[in-house]
């Protein structure tokens, strides 16, 4: 085989194709990303993580303190700033392959540098930066409006507290949102408050659709819940369809801790890849 190396991994069932590309030689077009993520004509994934050295990206990674940069793309091929679940899988790959010897290091992302720590049990803690409350807005699901708290976690979110069980929501189609408030699109989280330190969440991700989990979304959800409770610090366990993570919010900072799994590796056919140029 002489194809293009890939791996498949997931963080709480938010799944990704990883493309090791240390020297930044792959031409990662929207068409190629969309095909890779397609669950019928490709490998199937919620997004693509290109593993590239910051030095190979030039101006795009300028100022990053991390040797490695997570070039993240949504399933539709669009470029995204950050992905909390993706970072964990990215870290797991770097440590497992020996590309990084330490367990505490820094990853570059389009949302800024993210310090990370891989634990002995394979879980990863990511310092996610500030979770900033930016206002309020409304989303509409199947004709029903839900008010929400807008949160920026390096990418935009709108978090709505739902009285009924979030499992009953129909998130197959893109919910409506205010494009004047979110001109670049928005990740939409719907949560049930289960107590002072627990909540349940479903999410419709920008450029992807409903996913089993969203790392930045869980941070946004906890930040919004704390804000509605009149505080800006605290910790909560977040249950998502793909599992469970722990989020801690402090003033000007947040952390996300959860599992990361590498499940397969192989090679893409070069003829198939070239045909998508």
N, C-alpha and C positions, 0 to 999 in steps of 0.2 A: 504494500500500500504506500502511496506517495501523496496522499491528500493533505487536507488542512486539519490540524489537530483541534478537537473540541472536547469539552467535558459537560456533563449535565449535573446540576445540583439544585438544592432547594433549601429555603429557610422557612420553617413552618408552612411548607407546601406552596410557597411563592417560588416558582421554579424558573431556572435560568439556564441558558447556554453560555458557557465560558469559552472564550477564544483566546488562548495564549498567543500573544503577539508582542514580545518584549521590545522589539525594535521598531514597532509601529509601521509594519510593511503591508498589512492587510488594508484593502480598500473596502471599508465597511459602509456600503450604501444602504439607503432606506429599503430598497427592493430586497437586498440580501438579508437584512435583519428581519423584515416582514416574512420572508419565505422560511427562514430558520425557525421562527416562532410559530408558524402556522402548524396546527396540530394534525392536518391532513397531508399537506405537501412538503412539510419539513420535519424538524425534530420535535417541535412543540415546546413553547415556553412563554412565560410572562414578560421576558426581556432577555437582552444579550449583555453580557459583561465581557468587555475586551480587556485583557490583562496586559497592560503596556507600561513601560518605564516612563516616568514623568519627563525625563530628558528627551525622549523620543518624540514627545508631542509638541515641543517648542513653546510658542506663546500661550497655547491653551492651558498648559500646566505651569506657567511661569509663576514663581513664588511659592510653589508647593514644597513643603519640607519632606514629603514622602518620596521614597524611591519609586514606588509603584502607584499608578493612577488607574482608578476604576472608570473606564469609558463606558457609561451605561446608556443603553437604548431601550425604549419601550417596544412593545410587541408590534406596533404599527410602523416602526422604523424611526420614530421621532427621537430626538436627543432629550435626555432628562438630566436634571441637576444631581439627583441623589436617590438612593434606594437603601433603606436600612437593612432589609433582609438580604439584598444583594451584597452589601458590604460584608456581612457575616460569611456568606459563601465564598466571596473573594478572599477573605482572610484565611478561611479553612484551606483553600487551594494553595495559597502562598506558603503556609506553614507545613502542610502535608508534603509538598514537593521539595521543601528545603530552600525555596527561593528567599525566604526570610528565616533567619535562625532564631530571632527573639520571639517572645510571645506578647510583648508590648511594643507596638510600633505605630507608625502613622501612614494612613492611606490618603492619597489625593483624590478629590472629587470636584465636580463643577460647583458644588455648594461650599467648597473650602476643604481644608485638611480635616481628617477625622481620626483622632487617636483611637486605637483598638487594643483589645486584650483577648487572647484565646486562652480558655481555661482547660484544665486537665480532662474534663468530661466532654470536650468538643464544642461546648457552647462558647459564644463570643459576646463580649461587651463592646459596644460602640459608643463613643462620646459623640452625640448627635448635634451638638451646638445648641443655640437658643431655640426655644419654641415660642414664637412671638404672636400674641393675639393681635390681629389687625382689624377687627370689626365684626360685623354680622352680615348675614345674607340669607337667602332662601333657596332651597332646591325643591323640585317637584318630582315625585315618584308615582307613576301610574295615575296622574291627575291629582294627587294629594300633596299639598305643600308642607315642607318641614323647615322651620327656622333653624339656623345654625350659627356656630361661632367660627369665624375665619381664623386660621392659624397658619403661619409660615414656618416650615421646618427645613428651610433651604429650597423647598418647593411648596406650592399652595395647597391648602386643605380647607374643607368646610365640614365641620363636625356637628351633627344633629343628634340630640337626645330624643329617643323614641320611647313612648310609653308602652306600646305593644311590643311583643317579642320581635326582635329584628329578623328572626328566622322567617317571619311571615312576609317580609318585603319582597317584591318582585324587582330584582335588579338586572334582569336580562337585557333590558334596553338602557341606553344612556339617559340618566335623569336630567331634567332641565336645570339650568343654573343661569345666573346673571353674567353674561359675557362682558358687561361693562366693568363689573367687579373683578372678574377673572378672565382677562383677555387672552391669556395663554392656556386656558383650561384649568381644571381643578380636580383634585382627588376628593371624593365624597365619602365620608365616614358616617355610619349610623350606629348608635351605641345604646345599650341598656345599662343603666347604673345598677350594680348588684350589691353595693355597700360602699363603705368608705375607701376600700383599697382593692376593689375589683370591678371590672366591667366586661361586657361582651360586645363585640364589634363585627360588622360586615362593611365591606368597602367596594366602591366602584372606582377603579383607577383610571386616571387620565391616560388616553392612548392605549389602553389595554382592555378594559371592561371589568366585570367583577373578578376579583382574585381571592385565593384562599387566605391571603394575609398581605399586609402592607406595613413595612417597618416604620417609615416616617408617619404613616397613618395612625399607628398605635401611639406614637409619641404625641401627635396632634390631639388624639382622642383624650389622653390623660391630661394634657395641658388644658383642653377645653373644659373637661369635667372639673378640674381644680378651680379654674376661673369662675365657673358658674357657682361653685361652692364658696367663692370669696377669698381664695388663696392662690398663690403662685408657686407653692412648693408641695411636694408629696411624692408618694410611690404607689403604684398600682399594678396588679396582675391583669393582663388583657387576654381574654379568650377570643380567639378567632377561629374560623372553620378549620384552619390548618394546624392548630395547636395552641400554644400559650407562650407569652413573653412577659418580661417584667420591665416596666418603664419607671424611671425616677426623674422628676422635674425639680430643678433648683433655679435660683434667680440667675438668668442668663445662660443656663446650661441644661442639658438633659442626657440621659443614658438609656440605651436599649440593650437588653440581654436576652439571648435566645439561642436555639440550636442552629446548626448549619451542617448540611450533609452533601457529600459528593457521591453520586449514585452510578455514574457511568462515564466512560471515555471512549473515544474512537477517532475516526478521520472522516471528514467531508469529502465527497467526490469532487475533484477539481473541475471536471466537465460541467457538473451541475452548478458549482460556484461561479464559473466563468460565464455560464449562460444567463446568469442573473445580473450581469454588470449593468 
